[in-house]
Amino acid sequence: LRSFGTRYLLLHMTSDWEKEILEEARQNPELKFIRCFEPPAGPGAWQYPICAFEVQPPVNANVNLAPAEGWSGQEDWGVWAVGPESRASFVAMTRSPHRLALEAFPNCIPGRTQALAVEVNGTRLAEHTWANCDPWAAAITLPASLVRLGGNDVVIRPAYAVAPPDGDTRPLS
């Protein structure tokens, strides 16, 4: 939303379904709850409350990668890749080289070797296989020829995703 210049979100409270969305949005640190506006007392354009949120500035203005699917929520230490594939997207305003900085550590399962592949717009740009459970950091250059104006896709594919032995039931990679 930030990449497209969105500053405010308006949530039209037309049914009970929006109450859950409102509570979730109020807990999202990326959004600042402003207030809910009741409908006009007399005849008006709407007959339900409208709740307003301000889109907050990014924590790091150099990052505009947006998780799409296959990610955990933000945890104190970072974000897990969940499932056999994790997708994210970014918006490029120019067709120039971009840099994808990545730091990852595996969900180590005894007897299995974890690996991952990183694809951008359908082209595999990096691979890594862990010999141990140490973190791996990479700075991947995306050539200008691969970058699309507007939306771009990043896909992370691990060798496996399973629930860790600590009781967490998510298939983590």
N, C-alpha and C positions, 0 to 999 in steps of 0.2 A: 504494500500500500504506500509506503514511504517513497518508493521509486517512482510512483506515478503522481506524487505530490498530494496524496490524500492527507488532510489535516483533521477531519472530523468524521465520525461515524454516527449515524442516527438509527436507533433500533425502534421500529414501530411495534408497539406492544398490542397486537391485535388478538392474541389468544394466550392461553396458559402456557403454551409451548415456548414462547419468548421469555418467560420468567427464568427458565434454566439457562438460556443464552445470556440473559442479563447478569445472572450471578457469576457465570463463567467469565464474562467480559470484565466484570468488576474485579476479579482476581487476577486478571492478565496485567502484568507489569508494563506491557507495551502500550496499554491504553489507560488514559486518565478519565475516570468517571466525572462528568460535569454535574448533571442532574437529570431527573425525569420531569418532563413538562406535561401537565394534565391537559386534556382537550379543552377547547373553549367552552364556556358555560352555555352559550347560545348556539345557534346553528353555525357550523364551521366546516372547514375542509376535511377534518378528521374527527372521529369520535372515540379516540383511544389515546393513552399516554405515548409520548415519544421520548426516549432516553438518549442523551447525547454523551459521546466520548470524544476525547481528543487523542489523536495518535501521537505518542511520545517520540521525542528525538531518539535516534539509535544510540545504543551504548557505545558502539564503534562505528563511526560514520563511513569507514572504509569497507564495511561489510554490508552487502545487500542480498545475501543468500537466504532464501526462504524455504524452510522445510515443507515438503508437500505431503509425503506419506512415508511410513516406515521409520519414524523417529519417536523416541520417548519425549516426554515433556522435559523442560529445563530442570536439571538437578543441580545441587550445589557445586559439583565438580565439572558438569558439562551435560552432554546429551548422548544417549545410547542410540545406535543403529538397531532397529527392531525388525526382525523378519529376514526373508531371503533377499530383499532389495530395499534400499532407501533412496527416495527421490527428493531432490530439491531443485529450486530454480533461481535464476538471477536475471536481472534486467540490464542489458548493455545499451548505453546511450550512444556509443560509438563502436564502429567495427575496428577495434584495435586489439592488440594482445592484452590478455587479462591474466591475473595470477590467482590461482586457487591454493591457499595455504590450508593444510590438513594435518591434524595430529590425531592419531588413533592408537588405541590399545585393544587387544583382542579379549573376547570371552574365551579364556583358555579352558579346554576340556581335555583331561588326560587321554593320551592315545590318538588325538586328532590334531591335525595341522590347520591352523586358521590362515586364511589368505583373503585378500580383497582386490577388486578391480575397480577403477574409477573411470567412468565414461562421461564425456561431455558431448551433448547433441549427437549421441549414437556412436561416437568414436572413442575407443579405449585409449586413454592417455597415460595411465599408470597402473602398476600392479605391485603388490607386496605380499610376501609369504613370511610369516613369523617363524623364527627358529626358537623363540622363547616368548615370554609374555611382556617384553619391554615395549614401551611406547614407540611409535614410528611417526616421524614428522616428515612432511614433504611440501615442497613449493612447486606446484605444477604450472607450467606456462601454457596458456591456451592461445594458440596461434590466431592471429586476426582472421585468417581464412575459415576458422572453425566457429568464430563468434558471430551470432546473429544479432542484428539490431532488434531490440525488444527482448522477448522472453527466450531464455536458454535453459537447457535441462542438464542436471548433474545427477548421475546414478552411481550409487555405491553398491557393489555386489560382493558379499562375503562368501567364503567357501561353505560356511554353515551358520545357522542361527538356531540356538537351543537355549532352554531355560538353564541358568546356572545352578549349581548344587546348593546355593544358599537359601533356597525357598522362593526366590523370585520366579514367577510363572511366565514372564515375558520371554519370547524367543530372541535372545540377545546375540549379537555377533561381535 
